[in-house]
Amino acid sequence: MKSIENKTSSRIYANHRGWAFSKIDFLDIGNDADIRKALSELASKGTIRRVLRGLYDYPRISKLLGTEMGPDIDQVARALARKSGWRIQPSENTALNLLGLSTQVPAQSIYLSDGPSKTYEIGKQQLTFKKRSLKESVFKHKESELVVQALKALGQERIDDALISQLADKWSPSMWKKILRDTKTAPAWVSNLILQITKRTEA
């Protein structure tokens, strides 16, 4: 059992603070009962935190205050999706917030999902899944989903050089090349903007 707990904690540490997860993310390490026991032990020690029933996170620590921060809503959403076998993508406004392109602090984060419509209370925030047909759920990278949804939320007429530079700084040139390859099915104007951003990172 100690070996299972060690392997479980090693995977948690490898994914860094902020990662959210459930037992399904460890079933290659041990059986259902052993993983549940290992997670329960790590939670009782304060290594991880129970966010919802059957779902945990490795808490982020505020550099300023040295205290635990609230759960990363995007990580929680993706952990729930893995746990339940859903495909999800952030709504346009949620993508704006996740990329720091909106100054509004959302009380609700909304994700489109091919699973059932559900709402969860995560601390002082609501996490809502809305059942939709996900036309653009073919992206391999979550960064691609974020960029496409955020650009669609802004609209072509609101994209300027300053925003292109701001987005270019979000990720490395290699990540932008992956996003560019990943988003060829996006609307043409979105693909063209992603090409511009990618070129900006190489300048």
Sine and cosine of phi, psi and omega as CSV:
sin_phi,cos_phi,sin_psi,cos_psi,sin_omega,cos_omega
0.00,0.00,-0.61,0.79,0.00,-1.00
-0.88,0.48,-0.61,0.79,0.01,-1.00
-0.90,0.44,-0.64,0.77,0.03,-1.00
-0.89,0.45,-0.70,0.72,0.00,-1.00
-0.90,0.44,-0.65,0.76,0.01,-1.00
-0.90,0.44,-0.69,0.72,0.01,-1.00
-0.91,0.41,-0.62,0.79,0.02,-1.00
-0.91,0.42,-0.74,0.68,0.00,-1.00
-0.91,0.42,-0.58,0.81,0.03,-1.00
-0.88,0.47,-0.65,0.76,0.02,-1.00
-0.92,0.39,-0.63,0.78,0.03,-1.00
-0.88,0.47,-0.75,0.66,0.00,-1.00
-0.88,0.48,-0.61,0.79,-0.04,-1.00
-0.91,0.42,-0.46,0.89,0.00,-1.00
-1.00,0.02,-0.07,1.00,0.13,-0.99
0.95,0.30,0.26,-0.97,-0.04,-1.00
-0.89,0.45,0.61,-0.79,-0.05,-1.00
0.98,-0.22,-0.34,0.94,-0.03,-1.00
-0.91,0.42,0.71,-0.71,0.09,-1.00
-0.92,-0.39,0.51,-0.86,-0.17,-0.99
-0.30,-0.95,0.20,-0.98,0.10,-0.99
-0.68,-0.73,0.00,-1.00,-0.05,-1.00
-0.87,0.50,-0.44,0.90,-0.05,-1.00
-0.89,0.45,-0.39,0.92,-0.01,-1.00
-0.98,0.18,0.02,1.00,-0.06,-1.00
-0.74,-0.67,0.12,0.99,-0.13,-0.99
-0.94,0.34,-0.16,0.99,0.13,-0.99
-0.99,0.16,-0.20,0.98,-0.03,-1.00
-1.00,0.00,-0.63,0.78,-0.06,-1.00
-0.30,-0.95,-0.04,-1.00,-0.02,-1.00
-0.98,0.19,0.15,-0.99,-0.09,-1.00
-0.82,0.57,-0.75,0.66,-0.06,-1.00
-0.90,0.43,-0.67,0.74,-0.01,-1.00
-0.92,0.40,-0.63,0.77,0.01,-1.00
-0.92,0.39,-0.69,0.72,0.02,-1.00
-0.87,0.49,-0.64,0.77,0.02,-1.00
-0.92,0.40,-0.67,0.75,0.00,-1.00
-0.89,0.45,-0.69,0.72,0.01,-1.00
-0.91,0.41,-0.63,0.78,0.03,-1.00
-0.90,0.45,-0.66,0.75,0.03,-1.00
-0.90,0.44,-0.70,0.72,-0.01,-1.00
-0.91,0.40,-0.56,0.83,0.05,-1.00
-0.93,0.37,-0.66,0.76,-0.01,-1.00
-0.92,0.40,-0.47,0.88,0.05,-1.00
-0.99,0.16,-0.21,0.98,-0.03,-1.00
1.00,0.08,0.12,0.99,0.03,-1.00
-0.93,0.36,-0.68,0.73,0.04,-1.00
-0.85,-0.53,0.16,-0.99,-0.08,-1.00
-0.78,-0.62,0.69,-0.72,0.06,-1.00
-0.98,0.17,0.88,-0.48,-0.03,-1.00
-1.00,-0.06,-0.73,0.69,0.08,-1.00
-0.64,-0.76,0.15,-0.99,0.04,-1.00
-0.87,0.49,0.85,-0.52,0.02,-1.00
0.98,0.18,0.11,0.99,-0.02,-1.00
-0.71,-0.70,0.70,-0.71,-0.12,-0.99
-0.76,-0.65,0.18,-0.98,0.21,-0.98
-0.62,-0.78,0.29,-0.96,0.11,-0.99
-0.98,-0.18,0.99,-0.16,-0.27,-0.96
-0.85,0.53,0.66,-0.75,0.16,-0.99
-0.96,0.27,0.50,-0.87,0.01,-1.00
-0.90,-0.43,0.77,-0.64,0.05,-1.00
-0.92,0.38,0.83,-0.56,0.03,-1.00
-0.92,0.40,-0.51,0.86,-0.04,-1.00
-0.97,0.23,-0.72,0.70,-0.11,-0.99
-0.98,-0.20,-0.31,0.95,-0.03,-1.00
0.95,0.32,0.33,0.94,-0.01,-1.00
-0.91,-0.42,0.28,-0.96,0.01,-1.00
-0.92,0.39,0.66,-0.75,0.08,-1.00
-1.00,-0.06,0.25,-0.97,0.06,-1.00
-0.91,0.42,0.30,-0.95,0.00,-1.00
-0.87,0.50,0.53,-0.85,0.11,-0.99
-0.97,0.24,0.94,-0.34,-0.12,-0.99
-0.87,0.49,-0.61,0.79,0.02,-1.00
-0.91,0.42,-0.65,0.76,0.05,-1.00
-0.90,0.44,-0.66,0.75,0.02,-1.00
-0.89,0.45,-0.69,0.72,0.01,-1.00
-0.86,0.50,-0.69,0.73,-0.04,-1.00
-0.95,0.30,-0.54,0.84,0.07,-1.00
-0.92,0.40,-0.67,0.75,0.05,-1.00
-0.89,0.45,-0.63,0.78,0.02,-1.00
-0.90,0.43,-0.69,0.72,0.04,-1.00
-0.89,0.45,-0.67,0.74,-0.04,-1.00
-0.89,0.46,-0.60,0.80,-0.10,-1.00
-0.98,-0.19,-0.10,1.00,0.00,-1.00
0.97,0.25,0.49,0.87,0.03,-1.00
-1.00,-0.09,0.42,-0.91,0.27,-0.96
-0.98,-0.19,0.69,-0.72,-0.04,-1.00
-0.68,-0.73,0.30,-0.95,0.22,-0.98
-0.46,-0.89,0.55,-0.84,-0.02,-1.00
-0.92,0.40,0.54,-0.84,0.13,-0.99
-0.92,0.40,0.23,-0.97,-0.05,-1.00
-0.86,0.52,-0.73,0.68,-0.03,-1.00
-0.94,0.35,-0.57,0.82,0.06,-1.00
-0.91,0.42,-0.64,0.77,0.05,-1.00
-0.88,0.48,-0.64,0.77,0.05,-1.00
-0.85,0.53,-0.71,0.71,-0.01,-1.00
-0.92,0.39,-0.67,0.74,-0.02,-1.00
-0.90,0.44,-0.51,0.86,0.01,-1.00
-1.00,-0.01,0.01,1.00,0.02,-1.00
0.95,0.30,0.42,0.91,-0.02,-1.00
-0.99,-0.13,0.03,1.00,0.06,-1.00
-0.80,-0.60,0.67,-0.75,-0.01,-1.00
-1.00,0.03,-0.15,0.99,0.00,-1.00
-0.98,0.21,0.68,-0.74,0.07,-1.00
-1.00,-0.02,0.93,-0.38,-0.11,-0.99
-0.97,0.24,0.66,-0.75,0.13,-0.99
-1.00,0.07,-0.25,0.97,-0.04,-1.00
-0.64,-0.77,0.75,-0.67,0.12,-0.99
-0.96,-0.28,0.78,-0.63,-0.10,-0.99
-0.90,-0.43,0.74,-0.67,0.07,-1.00
-0.84,-0.55,0.65,-0.76,0.12,-0.99
-1.00,0.08,0.61,-0.79,-0.15,-0.99
-0.53,-0.85,0.52,-0.86,0.14,-0.99
-1.00,0.02,0.08,1.00,0.11,-0.99
-1.00,-0.06,-0.19,-0.98,-0.03,-1.00
-0.95,0.31,0.41,-0.91,0.11,-0.99
-0.95,0.30,0.83,-0.56,-0.03,-1.00
-0.53,-0.85,0.43,-0.90,0.07,-1.00
-0.79,-0.62,0.70,-0.72,0.02,-1.00
-0.86,-0.51,0.56,-0.83,0.11,-0.99
-0.99,-0.11,0.90,-0.44,0.00,-1.00
-0.89,-0.46,0.99,-0.12,-0.10,-1.00
0.88,0.47,-0.85,-0.53,0.00,-1.00
-0.99,-0.11,0.09,1.00,-0.03,-1.00
-0.93,-0.36,0.40,-0.92,0.13,-0.99
-0.96,-0.27,0.69,-0.72,0.11,-0.99
-0.91,-0.41,0.90,-0.44,-0.10,-0.99
-0.88,-0.47,0.73,-0.68,0.12,-0.99
-0.95,-0.30,0.77,-0.64,0.04,-1.00
-0.90,-0.43,0.80,-0.60,-0.05,-1.00
-0.92,0.38,0.82,-0.57,0.00,-1.00
-0.55,-0.83,0.31,-0.95,0.20,-0.98
-1.00,0.08,0.90,-0.44,-0.13,-0.99
-1.00,0.01,1.00,-0.05,-0.04,-1.00
-0.94,0.34,-0.46,0.89,-0.09,-1.00
-0.92,-0.39,0.51,0.86,-0.03,-1.00
-1.00,0.04,0.24,0.97,-0.01,-1.00
-1.00,0.05,-0.07,1.00,-0.02,-1.00
-0.91,0.40,0.65,-0.76,0.00,-1.00
-0.99,0.17,-0.51,0.86,-0.15,-0.99
-0.92,-0.40,0.68,-0.73,0.02,-1.00
-0.90,0.44,-0.47,0.88,0.04,-1.00
-0.88,0.48,-0.59,0.80,0.02,-1.00
-0.90,0.45,-0.70,0.72,0.03,-1.00
-0.86,0.52,-0.72,0.69,-0.04,-1.00
-0.87,0.49,-0.73,0.68,-0.05,-1.00
-0.91,0.42,-0.74,0.67,-0.04,-1.00
-0.88,0.48,-0.73,0.68,-0.02,-1.00
-0.91,0.41,-0.64,0.77,0.00,-1.00
-0.92,0.40,-0.69,0.72,0.02,-1.00
-0.90,0.44,-0.63,0.77,0.04,-1.00
-0.91,0.42,-0.59,0.80,0.02,-1.00
-0.91,0.43,-0.64,0.77,-0.02,-1.00
-0.96,0.28,-0.65,0.76,-0.07,-1.00
1.00,0.02,0.53,-0.85,-0.10,-0.99
-0.85,0.53,-0.60,0.80,-0.09,-1.00
-0.95,0.32,-0.27,0.96,-0.04,-1.00
-0.99,-0.13,0.01,1.00,-0.01,-1.00
-1.00,0.06,0.86,-0.51,0.04,-1.00
-0.83,-0.56,0.00,-1.00,-0.07,-1.00
-0.89,0.45,-0.58,0.81,0.00,-1.00
-0.90,0.43,-0.65,0.76,0.00,-1.00
-0.93,0.36,-0.61,0.79,0.05,-1.00
-0.87,0.49,-0.68,0.73,0.03,-1.00
-0.91,0.41,-0.64,0.77,0.01,-1.00
-0.88,0.47,-0.69,0.72,0.02,-1.00
-0.93,0.37,-0.61,0.79,0.00,-1.00
-0.86,0.52,-0.51,0.86,-0.03,-1.00
-0.99,0.17,-0.14,0.99,-0.06,-1.00
-0.93,0.37,-0.62,0.78,-0.07,-1.00
-0.65,-0.76,0.18,-0.98,-0.02,-1.00
-0.95,0.31,0.33,-0.94,0.08,-1.00
-0.82,0.58,-0.62,0.79,-0.01,-1.00
-0.91,0.41,-0.60,0.80,0.04,-1.00
-0.93,0.38,-0.64,0.77,0.02,-1.00
-0.91,0.42,-0.56,0.83,0.07,-1.00
-0.90,0.44,-0.62,0.79,0.05,-1.00
-0.91,0.41,-0.67,0.74,0.02,-1.00
-0.89,0.46,-0.67,0.74,-0.01,-1.00
-0.87,0.49,-0.71,0.70,0.02,-1.00
-0.91,0.41,-0.51,0.86,-0.13,-0.99
-0.99,0.16,-0.30,0.95,-0.19,-0.98
-0.90,-0.43,0.47,0.88,0.00,-1.00
-0.92,0.38,-0.33,0.94,0.02,-1.00
-1.00,0.01,-0.06,1.00,0.03,-1.00
-0.95,0.32,0.28,-0.96,0.07,-1.00
-0.78,0.63,0.54,-0.84,-0.12,-0.99
-0.83,0.55,-0.66,0.75,-0.04,-1.00
-0.92,0.38,-0.53,0.85,0.05,-1.00
-0.93,0.36,-0.71,0.71,0.02,-1.00
-0.87,0.49,-0.64,0.77,0.01,-1.00
-0.90,0.43,-0.64,0.77,0.03,-1.00
-0.92,0.40,-0.65,0.76,0.03,-1.00
-0.89,0.45,-0.59,0.81,0.08,-1.00
-0.89,0.45,-0.68,0.73,0.05,-1.00
-0.88,0.48,-0.70,0.72,-0.01,-1.00
-0.90,0.45,-0.68,0.74,0.01,-1.00
-0.87,0.49,-0.69,0.73,0.03,-1.00
-0.90,0.44,-0.59,0.81,0.01,-1.00
-0.88,0.47,-0.62,0.78,-0.02,-1.00
-0.93,0.36,-0.37,0.93,-0.04,-1.00
-1.00,-0.05,-0.14,0.99,-0.05,-1.00
-0.94,0.33,0.00,0.00,0.00,0.00
